[in-house]
Amino acid sequence: MVTDEELANWIENTNDGEGPTPLSTTERSDLDRLIAALRQRDQAENDLADAVLDARTRGASWAVIGATIGMTRQGAHKKYANT
């Protein structure tokens, strides 16, 4: 997971330093919201991987899992088989 400091550094230095408004002039609440959204996305991805593992453990096929999450069985297998 990305730390707050790493995220702030990346935002400031993206595109060879031509990133968005520097942090010193950016509203901190905007950055806090961005960081919170990234954490929620990471958690949702972890929850999805756990749910796929549970479904596989209970016998669901990759075809059914893929269809349920909107991808092919091959795509689901490739993304989640080793999680």
Secondary structure, 3 states (H helix, E strand, C coil): CCCHHHHHHHHHHCCCCCCCCCHHHCCHHHHHHHHHHHHHHHHHHHHHHHHHHHHHHCCCCHHHHHHHHCCCHHHHHHHHCCC
